[in-house]
């Protein structure tokens, strides 16, 4: 089904309808010596008109609101014709997906029994991955960095985990809540690694757009967010707290109160997720703790769209490994842990919610239910009685 939709959309992709246009535009501006105008919307629109003038629905630029340093990643792609660059970027994403099982086999035993091609088919059947490839988004690269951070945490290399997360700052709205959960879990070396990489990326950004451009960047991002990105940002598309609360309450309450409510609930969720690991730091619980952190991160991220749910491939994989290790799950626990995974793989349902009705915000309660289920499993496994009853196979 995904392949059919992709094939039918090829004409629109060739014309520049996909989100890849913002990355290609940023790379092109860097190559043309316009890096100081990277956040000038008139300059963005002028460049986008050079390769996407046939996009009828676009009366202004599709704004590039990512940090300056990310433009360097796409500068090589901007040397190629737009559609060739898009196909090359998607091919690189496919290679990343294919590499993930080889990177994680040492700490996720279930992957040793699944052929790499089988894993790739599973990934391509996941609706958020399909959307990421359709849009030419960068979130598959973030999935790789989260996988590397998980592997580092499993090896107790907290400094390395922080470095991998730091490299993911091109999506800071996702990385920062996740980092905060780790810091509240007293992973101080993770913070150190993150800070070192963040400093390096900040210096690269300043070198690209200058001090004035770097200092003006936060205000630019907030302006784009509040203006809803010339119609490209729709809260009802967001499967997070913001999307759900904004959609339900926007007709009844002022935006300031809604944002305050989102902020308060988000803070409470972050502290709740971090508290689920302080009582016990057992190695076999790390998979569940990491999964909970990922799900809560996507819930509280202020800007989270359908393709960002690519990161949920990791909790789904870790749950499969948890069951493969011999964990017995029954009743409501099974519904809370398995049910959300089943729904997330129901592409026809998600296509209706996302592509037709633009109401993916209704996934927020499902993700909340999943987070509750994972937290319950952590509590059960960290209980001394449950711990003694863990099957030997679950120790990997």
C-alpha positions in Angstrom: 0.0 0.0 0.0 2.8 2.4 0.9 4.6 1.6 -2.4 1.4 2.2 -4.4 0.9 5.6 -2.8 4.5 6.5 -3.3 4.3 5.6 -6.9 1.1 7.6 -7.5 2.7 10.7 -5.8 5.8 10.6 -8.0 4.6 13.5 -10.1 4.0 15.8 -7.1 7.4 14.7 -5.6 9.2 15.6 -8.8 7.6 19.1 -8.7 8.7 19.8 -5.2 5.6 19.3 -3.0 7.6 17.3 -0.4 9.2 18.7 2.7 12.6 17.9 1.2 12.2 21.3 -0.5 13.3 23.1 2.7 16.5 21.0 3.1 17.4 21.3 -0.6 16.7 25.1 -0.4 19.0 25.5 2.7 21.7 23.4 1.0 21.4 25.5 -2.1 21.6 28.8 -0.2 24.8 27.6 1.5 26.3 26.6 -1.8 25.4 30.0 -3.4 27.0 32.0 -0.6 23.6 33.1 0.9 24.1 31.5 4.3 23.6 34.8 6.1 20.1 34.9 4.5 19.2 31.4 5.6 16.2 32.6 7.6 15.2 35.4 5.2 11.8 34.1 3.9 12.0 36.2 0.7 15.4 34.6 -0.1 14.0 31.2 0.7 11.0 31.7 -1.6 13.2 33.0 -4.4 15.4 29.9 -4.2 12.5 27.5 -3.9 10.9 29.0 -7.0 14.0 28.0 -9.0 13.2 24.3 -8.5 9.6 24.1 -7.2 7.8 26.8 -9.2 5.1 24.3 -10.2 3.8 23.8 -6.6 0.4 25.5 -7.0 -0.5 25.5 -3.3 2.6 27.4 -2.2 2.1 31.2 -2.2 5.1 31.7 0.1 8.2 29.7 1.2 8.0 26.4 2.9 10.1 27.8 5.8 13.4 26.3 6.8 13.2 26.4 10.6 16.0 23.9 11.5 19.3 25.0 13.1 21.9 26.4 10.7 24.4 23.5 10.9 21.9 21.1 9.4 22.1 23.0 6.1 25.6 21.6 5.6 24.3 18.1 5.5 22.2 19.0 2.4 24.7 21.1 0.6 26.1 18.1 -1.4 22.5 17.1 -2.4 21.9 20.7 -3.7 24.6 20.1 -6.3 22.2 17.7 -8.0 18.8 18.4 -9.7 16.0 18.5 -7.1 14.4 15.2 -7.8 17.7 13.3 -8.1 18.7 14.8 -4.7 15.4 13.7 -3.2 15.9 10.1 -4.5 19.5 10.0 -3.3 18.4 11.3 0.2 15.7 8.6 0.4 18.2 6.0 -0.7 20.5 7.0 2.2 17.5 6.7 4.6 16.9 3.2 3.3 20.5 2.3 4.0 20.2 3.7 7.5 17.1 1.5 8.1 18.9 -1.5 6.7 21.9 -0.8 9.0 19.9 -0.6 12.2 19.6 -4.3 12.9 23.4 -4.8 12.5 24.0 -1.9 15.0 21.6 -3.3 17.6 22.0 -7.0 17.4 24.5 -7.1 20.2 22.0 -5.6 22.7 18.7 -6.6 21.2 18.9 -10.5 20.8 15.6 -10.8 18.9 17.3 -9.1 15.9 19.6 -12.1 15.5 16.7 -14.2 14.4 15.3 -11.6 12.0 17.0 -11.3 8.6 18.0 -7.7 7.7 15.6 -7.7 4.7 12.8 -8.8 7.0 13.5 -5.9 9.3 13.6 -3.5 6.4 10.1 -4.8 5.3 8.8 -4.2 8.9 10.2 -0.7 8.9 8.8 0.2 5.5 5.4 -1.2 6.6 5.4 1.4 9.5 3.3 4.4 8.5 5.6 7.1 10.1 8.6 5.7 8.2 6.5 5.8 5.0 5.6 9.4 5.6 9.2 10.3 6.4 10.4 8.8 3.1 7.4 10.4 1.2 8.3 13.8 2.5 12.1 13.4 2.4 12.3 14.2 6.0 15.4 13.9 8.3 13.8 11.9 11.1 15.3 8.6 10.0 18.7 10.1 10.7 17.4 11.0 14.2 16.2 7.4 14.6 19.8 6.2 13.9 21.2 8.6 16.5 18.7 7.4 19.1 19.6 3.8 18.3 23.3 4.6 18.8 22.5 6.4 22.1 20.5 3.3 23.3 23.4 1.0 22.4 25.8 3.3 24.3 23.5 3.3 27.3 23.4 -0.5 27.3 27.2 -0.5 27.3 27.1 2.1 30.2 28.9 4.6 27.9 26.9 7.5 29.1 29.3 10.1 27.6 29.0 8.5 24.2 25.2 8.4 24.5 25.2 12.2 25.2 27.4 12.8 22.1 25.0 10.9 19.9 22.0 12.8 21.3 23.9 16.1 20.8 24.2 15.3 17.1 20.4 15.1 16.9 20.0 18.7 17.8 18.6 19.4 14.3 15.4 18.2 16.0 16.0 19.9 19.3 12.3 19.9 20.2 12.6 16.1 20.5 16.1 15.6 21.8 15.9 18.1 24.7 12.9 16.5 26.5 14.6 13.1 26.1 17.8 14.5 27.5 16.0 16.1 30.4 14.6 12.7 31.4 18.1 11.2 31.3 19.5 14.1 33.4 16.7 13.7 36.0 17.8 10.0 36.1 21.2 11.3 37.2 23.0 10.5 33.9 25.5 13.4 34.4 28.0 12.0 31.9 25.3 12.0 29.3 24.8 15.7 29.8 28.6 16.3 29.5 28.8 14.5 26.2 25.7 16.3 24.9 27.1 19.7 26.0 30.4 19.2 24.2 28.7 18.3 20.9 26.1 21.1 21.3 28.9 23.6 21.8 30.6 22.4 18.6 27.4 22.6 16.6 26.7 26.1 18.0 30.1 27.3 16.8 29.5 25.8 13.3 26.1 27.6 13.2 27.7 30.9 14.2 30.3 30.5 11.5 27.5 29.9 8.9 25.0 32.6 9.7 27.0 35.0 12.0 26.3 36.0 15.6 23.3 38.1 14.6 21.7 35.3 12.7 22.4 32.7 15.4 20.9 35.0 18.1 17.9 35.8 16.0 17.2 32.1 15.3 15.1 31.3 18.4 12.8 34.3 17.7 12.5 33.2 14.0 11.5 29.6 15.0 8.8 30.9 17.4 7.5 33.3 14.8 7.2 30.5 12.3 5.5 28.2 14.9 3.0 30.8 15.9 2.3 31.7 12.3 1.9 28.0 11.6 4.6 28.0 8.9 2.5 29.6 6.1 -0.1 26.9 6.6 2.4 24.0 6.7 2.1 23.5 10.5 -1.3 22.3 11.6 -1.7 21.4 15.3 -4.4 18.8 14.5 -1.7 16.9 12.6 0.4 16.5 15.7 0.0 13.2 17.6 1.1 14.9 20.9 -0.2 16.8 23.8 -0.2 20.1 21.9 -2.2 18.7 19.0 -4.8 17.0 21.2 -5.3 19.9 23.7 -5.2 22.6 21.1 -7.7 20.9 18.9 -10.1 20.2 21.8 -9.8 23.5 23.7 -8.9 26.1 21.1 -12.6 27.2 20.6 -13.2 27.5 24.4 -10.0 28.9 25.9 -7.4 31.6 25.0 -4.1 30.4 23.4 -2.1 31.6 26.4 -4.0 29.4 28.8 -3.8 26.4 26.4 0.0 26.8 26.1 0.4 27.0 29.9 -1.7 23.9 30.3 0.4 22.1 27.8 3.6 23.2 29.5 2.4 22.1 33.0 1.3 18.6 31.8 4.5 18.2 29.8 6.7 19.0 32.8 4.7 16.6 35.0 5.0 13.8 32.4 8.8 14.3 32.1 9.2 14.1 35.9 6.9 11.0 36.0 8.9 9.3 33.2 12.2 10.0 34.9 11.0 8.8 38.3 10.2 5.4 36.8 13.9 4.4 36.8 15.2 6.0 40.0 14.0 3.2 42.2 15.8 0.6 40.2 18.6 0.8 37.7 18.7 -2.9 36.7 20.2 -3.5 33.3 17.3 -5.6 32.1 14.9 -2.7 32.8 16.8 -0.3 30.6 14.9 -1.4 27.5 11.6 -0.5 29.2 13.0 2.7 30.7 14.3 3.8 27.3 11.0 3.0 25.6 9.0 5.0 28.1 11.4 8.0 27.7 10.9 7.9 23.9 7.1 7.7 24.1 6.8 10.5 26.7 9.3 12.6 24.6 7.0 12.4 21.6 4.0 13.2 23.8 5.5 16.4 25.2 7.5 17.6 22.2 5.8 20.9 21.2 6.4 20.3 17.5 5.8 16.7 16.6 4.4 15.5 13.3 3.4 12.1 11.9 6.9 11.2 10.6 8.4 11.9 14.0 6.7 8.8 15.2 9.5 6.9 13.4 11.2 6.9 16.7 8.5 4.5 18.0 10.1 1.7 16.0 12.6 1.4 18.9 10.0 0.9 21.7 8.2 -1.6 19.4 11.4 -3.5 18.8 12.4 -3.4 22.4 8.9 -4.7 23.4 9.3 -7.6 20.9 12.7 -8.4 22.5 11.1 -8.2 26.0 8.6 -10.8 25.0 11.2 -12.9 23.2 13.2 -13.0 26.4 10.4 -14.8 28.1 8.4 -12.1 29.8 4.8 -13.2 30.5 2.2 -10.4 30.0 -1.5 -10.8 30.4 -4.8 -8.9 30.5 -4.8 -5.2 30.5 -1.0 -5.1 30.6 -1.0 -6.9 27.2 -3.6 -4.5 25.8 -1.6 -1.5 27.0 1.7 -2.8 25.6 0.7 -4.5 22.5 -2.4 -2.6 21.5 -0.7 0.7 20.6 1.9 -1.2 18.4 -0.9 -2.9 16.5 -2.7 0.4 15.9 0.5 2.1 14.7 1.0 -0.6 12.1 -2.6 -0.2 10.8 -1.7 2.0 7.8 -5.3 2.3 6.4 -6.4 3.9 9.7 -3.4 6.2 10.0 -3.7 7.2 6.3 -7.3 8.3 6.9 -6.5 10.2 10.1 -3.4 11.9 8.6 -3.7 12.2 4.8 -7.5 12.7 4.5 -8.8 14.1 7.8 -5.6 15.6 9.2 -6.6 14.5 12.7 -3.6 12.5 13.8 -3.9 14.3 17.2 -6.3 11.5 18.2 -3.2 9.2 18.6 -2.2 11.1 21.7 -4.5 9.1 24.1 -3.1 5.9 22.5 0.5 7.0 23.2 -0.5 8.0 26.7 -2.0 4.5 27.2 1.2 3.0 25.9 3.3 5.0 28.3 1.0 3.9 31.2 1.5 0.3 30.1 5.2 0.5 29.9 5.4 2.2 33.3 3.3 -0.6 34.8 5.7 -3.2 33.3 8.7 -1.3 34.8 7.0 -1.3 38.2 6.2 -5.0 37.9 9.7 -6.0 36.8 11.5 -3.9 39.4 9.5 -5.4 42.2 11.7 -7.9 44.1 9.2 -10.7 43.7 8.9 -10.1 40.0 12.6 -9.8 39.6 13.3 -13.1 41.1 10.7 -14.7 38.8 12.3 -13.3 35.7 13.2 -16.1 33.2 16.8 -16.8 32.7 16.5 -16.1 29.0 15.5 -12.5 29.6 19.1 -11.7 30.7 20.3 -12.1 27.2 
